[in-house]
Amino acid sequence: MAAVTTSKATKEEVTLLLTLTASSPSRDNPTPLPSPPSCSVSTSRPLHVDHRQEVKQEETQEQLQSGTMKELLFLLLLVVMETSSRSNSSWCRQGCDCGGDLKFTICSRAHFTHLPSRIPPTTELLDLSDNNISVIPERSFSKNRKLRVLILQNNNISVVEDGCFSHLEFLQKLDLSWNRISTLTEGFSLGLVFLRELQLAHNRLTSLDSRSFMHLDGLQRLNLTCNSIHTIQVRSFSSMSTLRQLHLQNNQLTALRSGIFSMLRSLEVLNLAGNQISETEMGVFKPLTSMTLLNLADNQLSTAYFKTFLSIHTYSTHILLEGNPWNCDCDLQRVFRKLRSIQRLFLDDYYNLTCKEPPVLKDYRLMDVELCLAETVTVLIITITVVITVLAAMLMGERKRKKKKRESTGHSRESSRTSRTIKTHLTLFPLKYLHPLSLQFSVSDTDGRMTSMFLFSSSF
């Protein structure tokens, strides 16, 4: 009724102003100017009339009339604005500010302990942040079906009843960050078919399952940063085929199992930084056919498997791995060497990766460790094989030479058989896997006298 009374008062005021405007001078109906004094005609000499003075008087009068019109229009505008303000205040609860033709309702820091009951039904943006609201009851926004943005951050919300957002079919952004929400039921997302962005950062969520986001078919951005999530069940995000950004940083995840990211074909950004991830199954990233950024920094990864990242089939994917306790063994070096050779994968922070194991390489950059132990062993095996072949050839040649000499001299004495023993001494100086390798071979007869020695050294 207050709104109707205000509307009537507005019409009366506008009518009054229009009446005043009509009765005031205007350019279309100017007030008649006093006729110039009549000039008596003399039979002897006619009088001269100055028409320029008349024109100047008319222009002055028109300027006065125009100024009066501007003042009246300005007063009319003030009346309309005041009327609109009174109308808004009649709809808004104390502590709220309504504007934009009642499309914006700001109730931030109003010390509310529950949702306000008087919200303009035309509201499209409702800001209830920084209050003390603890419960979102069922059918809370049944009279605000036009809402597009709902901000409830930084309250004390711990209970979100089933169906509380079921009437918000046009809602596109819902901000519930910085609250105390510990669980999400199937009824939480009921009715949010067209929701595009959901903010749940800084809450108390511990696990996610297939019911958590059952009805969020159109969601594009999901922020779950800074919760206590340690378990994500298979197909928890299966209904989000249009999701583009998933933020899970600073939680308590320890492993990534195959199937938890299934159906996320449109996902472009996956942020898993700041967790406790130490294990990733090989097929966990395979469904992410659109991923452009994978952030695994600041976790507990000590090793990596080539096939885990090879399963990412996007055209261009940037991978962040800094801040993990890498074990810089031969396998890890081989994996990173292969990953860097794949053109569609970009290890943006490779030059910042540092080793934690083995102790001799602690705090060394991975890129500075150029030779792994397995490669050293391979080189040694090849080298020993070559040396033994050379020594065998030398021994055979020596035997043939002595045989020919005995045949030429005709001596019939039986030459004592000389047994040859090959002793191989291998010395390896493994200082940070970068020091030279030295191989020493000696050949001696049965009396222990050394007949030949071969020294081979190589540096890598």
C-alpha positions as CSV (number, residue, x, y, z in Angstrom):
1,M,0.0,0.0,0.0
2,A,2.9,2.3,0.7
3,A,4.1,1.9,-2.8
4,V,0.7,2.7,-4.2
5,T,0.4,5.9,-2.1
6,T,3.8,7.0,-3.2
7,S,2.8,6.5,-6.8
8,K,-0.3,8.6,-6.4
9,A,1.7,11.4,-4.7
10,T,4.1,11.3,-7.6
11,K,1.3,11.8,-10.2
12,E,-0.1,14.7,-8.2
13,E,3.3,16.4,-8.0
14,V,4.0,15.8,-11.7
15,T,0.5,17.2,-12.6
16,L,1.2,20.3,-10.5
17,L,4.5,20.9,-12.1
18,L,3.0,20.4,-15.6
19,T,0.2,22.9,-14.7
20,L,2.8,25.4,-13.6
21,T,4.8,24.8,-16.7
22,A,1.7,25.4,-18.9
23,S,0.8,28.6,-17.1
24,S,4.4,29.9,-17.4
25,P,5.7,31.7,-20.4
26,S,7.0,29.7,-23.2
27,R,8.4,30.2,-26.6
28,D,5.3,28.8,-28.3
29,N,2.9,31.1,-26.4
30,P,4.9,34.1,-25.4
31,T,3.4,36.8,-23.2
32,P,2.3,39.7,-25.4
33,L,4.8,42.5,-25.3
34,P,3.5,46.0,-24.6
35,S,2.9,47.7,-27.8
36,P,5.3,50.6,-28.6
37,P,3.9,54.0,-27.9
38,S,1.9,55.4,-30.8
39,C,3.6,58.1,-32.7
40,S,1.6,61.1,-33.6
41,V,1.9,62.0,-37.2
42,S,2.9,65.5,-38.1
43,T,1.8,66.9,-41.3
44,S,5.0,68.6,-41.7
45,R,7.6,65.7,-40.9
46,P,7.2,61.9,-40.2
47,L,8.8,60.3,-37.0
48,H,11.6,57.6,-37.3
49,V,10.9,54.2,-35.4
50,D,14.0,52.2,-34.1
51,H,13.0,48.5,-34.8
52,R,16.4,47.2,-33.5
53,Q,15.4,48.1,-29.9
54,E,12.1,46.1,-30.3
55,V,14.0,43.0,-31.4
56,K,16.5,43.2,-28.5
57,Q,13.6,43.4,-26.0
58,E,12.0,40.3,-27.5
59,E,15.3,38.3,-27.3
60,T,15.8,39.3,-23.7
61,Q,12.3,38.1,-22.8
62,E,12.8,34.7,-24.6
63,Q,16.0,34.1,-22.6
64,L,14.1,34.7,-19.3
65,Q,11.4,32.3,-20.4
66,S,14.0,29.6,-21.4
67,G,15.7,29.9,-18.0
68,T,12.4,29.4,-16.2
69,M,11.7,26.2,-18.2
70,K,15.1,24.7,-17.3
71,E,14.5,25.4,-13.6
72,L,11.1,23.7,-13.7
73,L,12.5,20.6,-15.5
74,F,15.3,20.3,-13.0
75,L,12.7,20.5,-10.1
76,L,10.7,17.8,-11.9
77,L,13.8,15.5,-12.1
78,L,14.4,16.0,-8.4
79,V,10.9,15.0,-7.6
80,V,11.1,11.8,-9.7
81,M,14.4,10.8,-8.1
82,E,13.1,11.4,-4.6
83,T,10.0,9.4,-5.4
84,S,12.1,6.5,-6.6
85,S,14.3,6.7,-3.5
86,R,11.2,6.5,-1.3
87,S,9.8,3.6,-3.3
88,N,13.1,1.7,-3.0
89,S,13.3,2.3,0.7
90,S,9.8,1.0,1.2
91,W,10.9,-2.4,-0.4
92,C,14.3,-2.6,1.3
93,R,14.8,-3.9,4.8
94,Q,16.8,-1.7,7.1
95,G,20.4,-2.3,6.6
96,C,20.1,-2.9,2.9
97,D,20.6,-0.6,-0.1
98,C,18.5,-1.1,-3.2
99,G,19.3,0.5,-6.5
100,G,19.2,0.1,-10.2
101,D,15.4,0.0,-10.4
102,L,15.4,-2.6,-7.6
103,K,17.7,-4.9,-9.5
104,F,20.5,-4.7,-7.0
105,T,20.1,-5.3,-3.3
106,I,23.2,-4.9,-1.1
107,C,22.8,-6.1,2.5
108,S,26.5,-6.6,3.3
109,R,27.7,-6.1,6.9
110,A,24.1,-5.6,8.1
111,H,24.6,-8.0,11.1
112,F,21.8,-10.3,9.9
113,T,21.6,-13.7,11.7
114,H,19.0,-15.0,9.2
115,L,18.0,-14.3,5.7
116,P,15.9,-11.1,5.3
117,S,12.3,-11.6,4.5
118,R,11.7,-8.4,2.5
119,I,13.7,-8.5,-0.7
120,P,12.4,-6.8,-3.9
121,P,11.1,-9.5,-6.2
122,T,12.8,-7.8,-9.1
123,T,16.3,-8.2,-7.6
124,E,18.9,-9.8,-9.9
125,L,22.0,-9.3,-7.6
126,L,21.7,-10.0,-3.9
127,D,24.8,-9.4,-1.7
128,L,24.5,-10.9,1.8
129,S,28.2,-11.2,2.6
130,D,29.8,-10.4,5.9
131,N,26.8,-11.2,8.1
132,N,26.2,-13.9,10.7
133,I,23.7,-16.1,8.8
134,S,24.1,-19.8,9.9
135,V,21.3,-21.6,8.1
136,I,19.9,-21.5,4.5
137,P,16.4,-23.0,4.9
138,E,14.4,-24.8,2.3
139,R,12.7,-22.6,-0.3
140,S,14.5,-19.5,1.0
141,F,14.3,-17.6,-2.2
142,S,10.9,-18.7,-3.6
143,K,10.0,-15.0,-4.1
144,N,13.2,-14.1,-5.9
145,R,13.1,-16.1,-9.0
146,K,14.9,-13.4,-11.0
147,L,18.2,-13.7,-9.1
148,R,21.3,-14.1,-11.2
149,V,24.0,-13.5,-8.7
150,L,23.8,-14.5,-5.0
151,I,26.7,-13.7,-2.7
152,L,26.7,-15.4,0.7
153,Q,30.4,-15.3,1.5
154,N,31.9,-14.8,4.9
155,N,29.0,-15.8,7.0
156,N,28.7,-18.7,9.5
157,I,26.7,-21.0,7.3
158,S,26.9,-24.6,8.4
159,V,23.6,-26.0,7.2
160,V,22.3,-25.8,3.6
161,E,19.0,-27.5,3.5
162,D,17.8,-29.5,0.5
163,G,16.0,-27.5,-2.1
164,C,17.0,-24.1,-0.6
165,F,18.0,-22.9,-4.1
166,S,15.4,-24.9,-6.1
167,H,13.5,-21.8,-7.3
168,L,16.6,-20.0,-8.6
169,E,16.4,-21.3,-12.1
170,F,18.1,-18.2,-13.6
171,L,21.0,-18.1,-11.0
172,Q,24.4,-17.9,-12.7
173,K,26.8,-17.3,-9.8
174,L,26.6,-18.6,-6.2
175,D,29.3,-17.6,-3.7
176,L,29.3,-19.6,-0.5
177,S,33.0,-19.2,0.3
178,W,34.4,-18.5,3.8
179,N,31.7,-20.4,5.6
180,R,31.5,-23.6,7.7
181,I,29.9,-26.0,5.2
182,S,31.1,-29.6,5.9
183,T,28.9,-31.7,3.6
184,L,26.9,-31.3,0.3
185,T,23.8,-33.4,-0.2
186,E,22.1,-34.2,-3.4
187,G,19.4,-31.6,-2.7
188,F,22.0,-28.9,-2.4
189,S,22.2,-28.4,-6.2
190,L,18.6,-29.0,-7.0
191,G,17.3,-26.4,-9.4
192,L,20.7,-24.9,-10.3
193,V,20.7,-26.1,-13.8
194,F,21.9,-22.9,-15.3
195,L,24.5,-22.1,-12.6
196,R,27.8,-21.1,-14.2
197,E,30.1,-20.4,-11.2
198,L,30.1,-22.0,-7.8
199,Q,32.4,-20.7,-5.0
200,L,33.0,-23.1,-2.1
201,A,36.5,-22.0,-1.1
202,H,37.5,-21.9,2.6
203,N,34.8,-24.2,4.0
204,R,35.1,-27.5,5.9
205,L,34.4,-30.1,3.2
206,T,36.2,-33.4,3.7
207,S,35.0,-35.6,0.8
208,L,33.2,-35.5,-2.5
209,D,30.9,-38.1,-4.1
210,S,28.7,-38.5,-7.1
211,R,25.8,-36.8,-5.2
212,S,27.6,-33.6,-4.3
213,F,27.1,-31.9,-7.7
214,M,24.3,-34.0,-9.1
215,H,22.3,-31.2,-10.9
216,L,25.0,-28.8,-12.0
217,D,24.9,-29.6,-15.6
218,G,25.9,-26.2,-16.9
219,L,28.6,-25.3,-14.3
220,Q,31.8,-23.9,-15.9
221,R,33.9,-22.9,-12.8
222,L,34.1,-24.7,-9.5
223,N,36.3,-23.4,-6.7
224,L,37.0,-25.8,-3.8
225,T,40.2,-24.2,-2.6
226,C,41.3,-24.4,1.1
227,N,38.9,-27.1,2.3
228,S,40.0,-30.4,4.0
229,I,39.1,-32.7,1.1
230,H,41.1,-36.0,1.3
231,T,38.8,-38.2,-0.7
232,I,37.2,-37.8,-4.1
233,Q,35.2,-40.8,-5.2
234,V,35.0,-42.0,-8.8
235,R,32.6,-40.0,-11.0
236,S,32.2,-37.2,-8.4
237,F,32.2,-34.7,-11.3
238,S,30.5,-36.9,-13.8
239,S,27.5,-34.4,-14.3
240,M,29.8,-31.5,-15.2
241,S,30.5,-32.1,-18.9
242,T,30.8,-28.3,-19.5
243,L,33.2,-27.6,-16.5
244,R,36.2,-25.5,-17.6
245,Q,38.0,-24.7,-14.4
246,L,38.4,-26.9,-11.3
247,H,40.4,-25.5,-8.4
248,L,41.3,-28.0,-5.7
249,Q,44.5,-26.4,-4.3
250,N,45.4,-26.5,-0.6
251,N,43.4,-29.5,0.4
252,Q,44.5,-32.9,1.8
253,L,44.5,-35.2,-1.3
254,T,47.2,-37.9,-1.1
255,A,46.5,-39.9,-4.3
256,L,44.8,-39.4,-7.7
257,R,42.9,-42.5,-8.8
258,S,41.7,-43.2,-12.3
259,G,38.1,-42.2,-12.8
260,I,37.8,-39.2,-10.5
261,F,38.0,-36.8,-13.4
262,S,35.9,-38.8,-15.8
263,M,33.5,-36.9,-18.1
264,L,35.4,-33.7,-17.7
265,R,36.0,-33.4,-21.5
266,S,35.8,-29.6,-21.4
267,L,38.1,-29.0,-18.5
268,E,40.9,-26.5,-19.3
269,V,42.4,-25.7,-15.9
270,L,43.0,-28.3,-13.2
271,N,44.7,-26.8,-10.1
272,L,45.9,-29.4,-7.6
273,A,48.7,-27.4,-6.0
274,G,49.4,-27.5,-2.2
275,N,48.0,-30.9,-1.5
276,Q,49.8,-34.1,-0.2
277,I,49.7,-36.0,-3.5
278,S,52.4,-38.7,-3.7
279,E,50.9,-41.1,-6.1
280,T,49.1,-40.7,-9.5
281,E,47.7,-43.6,-11.4
282,M,48.6,-43.7,-15.1
283,G,45.2,-43.1,-16.6
284,V,44.0,-40.4,-14.2
285,F,44.4,-37.6,-16.7
286,K,43.3,-39.5,-19.8
287,P,39.7,-38.1,-19.9
288,L,40.9,-34.5,-19.8
289,T,41.0,-34.0,-23.6
290,S,40.9,-30.1,-23.4
291,M,43.3,-29.4,-20.5
292,T,45.7,-26.6,-21.0
293,L,47.0,-26.1,-17.5
294,L,47.9,-28.8,-14.9
295,N,49.2,-27.5,-11.6
296,L,50.8,-30.2,-9.4
297,A,53.2,-27.9,-7.6
298,D,53.9,-28.1,-3.8
299,N,52.9,-31.7,-3.4
300,Q,54.8,-34.9,-2.2
301,L,55.7,-36.3,-5.6
302,S,59.1,-38.0,-5.5
303,T,58.9,-39.8,-8.9
304,A,56.9,-39.6,-12.1
305,Y,55.8,-42.0,-14.7
306,F,56.1,-41.2,-18.4
307,K,52.7,-42.8,-19.3
308,T,50.9,-40.7,-16.7
309,F,51.6,-37.5,-18.7
310,L,51.7,-39.2,-22.1
311,S,47.9,-39.9,-21.7
312,I,47.3,-36.2,-21.9
313,H,46.3,-35.8,-25.6
314,T,45.5,-32.0,-25.8
315,Y,47.3,-29.9,-28.4
316,S,49.1,-27.8,-25.8
317,T,49.3,-28.5,-22.0
318,H,51.4,-26.5,-19.5
319,I,52.5,-28.6,-16.4
320,L,53.8,-27.1,-13.1
321,L,55.8,-29.5,-10.8
322,E,57.9,-27.2,-8.7
323,G,58.1,-27.7,-4.9
324,N,58.0,-31.5,-4.9
325,P,60.6,-33.7,-3.1
326,W,62.1,-35.4,-6.2
327,N,64.2,-38.5,-6.0
328,C,66.7,-37.7,-8.8
329,D,67.6,-41.3,-9.8
330,C,68.1,-42.6,-13.3
331,D,64.4,-43.4,-13.9
332,L,63.3,-39.8,-13.0
333,Q,65.9,-38.3,-15.3
334,R,64.9,-40.5,-18.1
335,V,61.2,-39.6,-17.6
336,F,61.8,-35.9,-17.7
337,R,64.1,-36.2,-20.7
338,K,61.3,-38.0,-22.6
339,L,58.6,-35.5,-21.4
340,R,60.7,-32.6,-22.6
341,S,60.9,-34.2,-26.1
342,I,57.1,-34.2,-26.5
343,Q,56.1,-31.0,-28.3
344,R,52.6,-30.7,-26.9
345,L,53.7,-30.8,-23.3
346,F,55.4,-27.8,-21.7
347,L,57.3,-28.1,-18.4
348,D,57.2,-24.5,-17.5
349,D,59.1,-24.7,-14.2
350,Y,61.5,-27.6,-15.1
351,Y,64.6,-25.4,-14.4
352,N,63.4,-24.8,-10.9
353,L,62.9,-28.5,-9.9
354,T,65.3,-29.6,-7.1
355,C,66.4,-32.9,-5.7
356,K,65.7,-34.2,-2.2
357,E,67.1,-37.7,-2.8
358,P,69.7,-39.2,-2.8
359,P,71.4,-37.2,0.0
360,V,74.5,-36.5,-2.2
361,L,72.3,-34.6,-4.6
362,K,70.1,-32.8,-2.1
363,D,69.2,-29.2,-3.2
364,Y,70.8,-29.8,-6.6
365,R,68.7,-28.8,-9.6
366,L,67.5,-31.7,-11.6
367,M,68.8,-30.1,-14.8
368,D,72.3,-30.2,-13.4
369,V,72.4,-33.9,-12.8
370,E,73.4,-35.1,-16.3
371,L,74.4,-38.7,-15.8
372,C,72.5,-41.3,-13.9
373,L,73.9,-44.5,-12.3
374,A,72.2,-46.9,-14.7
375,E,73.8,-45.1,-17.6
376,T,77.2,-45.4,-15.9
377,V,76.7,-49.1,-15.5
378,T,75.8,-49.5,-19.1
379,V,78.9,-47.6,-20.2
380,L,81.0,-49.8,-17.9
381,I,79.6,-53.1,-19.3
382,I,80.3,-51.9,-22.9
383,T,83.8,-50.8,-21.9
384,I,84.7,-54.1,-20.2
385,T,83.4,-56.1,-23.1
386,V,85.7,-54.1,-25.5
387,V,88.7,-54.5,-23.3
388,I,88.3,-58.2,-22.8
389,T,88.0,-58.6,-26.5
390,V,91.2,-56.7,-27.1
391,L,93.1,-58.7,-24.5
392,A,91.9,-62.0,-25.9
393,A,93.1,-61.0,-29.3
394,M,96.5,-60.0,-27.9
395,L,96.8,-63.3,-26.1
396,M,95.9,-65.3,-29.2
397,G,98.5,-63.4,-31.2
398,E,101.2,-64.1,-28.6
399,R,100.5,-67.8,-28.7
400,K,100.7,-68.0,-32.4
401,R,104.0,-66.1,-32.4
402,K,105.6,-68.5,-29.9
403,K,104.3,-71.5,-31.8
404,K,105.9,-70.4,-35.0
405,K,109.1,-69.7,-33.2
406,R,109.3,-73.2,-31.8
407,E,108.6,-74.7,-35.2
408,S,111.4,-72.7,-36.9
409,T,114.1,-73.6,-34.3
410,G,113.3,-77.3,-34.3
411,H,113.7,-77.6,-30.6
412,S,111.9,-80.6,-29.4
413,R,111.7,-79.7,-25.7
414,E,108.3,-79.5,-24.4
415,S,107.5,-76.0,-23.5
416,S,105.9,-75.5,-20.2
417,R,102.4,-74.6,-20.4
418,T,101.9,-71.1,-19.4
419,S,98.6,-70.3,-17.9
420,R,97.3,-66.9,-18.2
421,T,95.2,-65.2,-15.7
422,I,93.4,-62.1,-16.4
423,K,92.9,-59.9,-13.4
424,T,90.6,-57.0,-13.8
425,H,90.7,-54.1,-11.3
426,L,87.9,-51.7,-11.5
427,T,88.0,-48.4,-9.7
428,L,85.0,-46.2,-9.7
429,F,85.0,-42.7,-8.1
430,P,81.3,-41.8,-7.8
431,L,81.4,-38.1,-6.8
432,K,77.9,-36.7,-7.7
433,Y,77.9,-39.1,-10.6
434,L,80.1,-36.7,-12.6
435,H,83.6,-38.0,-11.9
436,P,85.7,-40.0,-14.4
437,L,85.8,-43.8,-14.5
438,S,89.1,-45.6,-14.4
439,L,89.6,-49.2,-15.5
440,Q,92.9,-51.1,-15.1
441,F,93.6,-54.5,-16.5
442,S,96.8,-56.6,-16.0
443,V,97.8,-59.9,-17.4
444,S,100.3,-62.1,-15.4
445,D,101.8,-65.6,-15.8
446,T,101.7,-68.5,-13.3
447,D,104.8,-67.1,-11.4
448,G,102.9,-63.9,-10.7
449,R,105.0,-61.7,-13.0
450,M,103.1,-59.1,-14.8
451,T,103.6,-59.5,-18.5
452,S,101.2,-56.7,-19.7
453,M,99.0,-54.0,-18.3
454,F,96.1,-52.1,-19.9
455,L,94.8,-48.9,-18.4
456,F,91.5,-47.4,-19.6
457,S,90.0,-44.3,-18.4
458,S,86.9,-42.3,-19.4
459,S,85.2,-39.2,-18.2
460,F,81.6,-38.4,-18.9
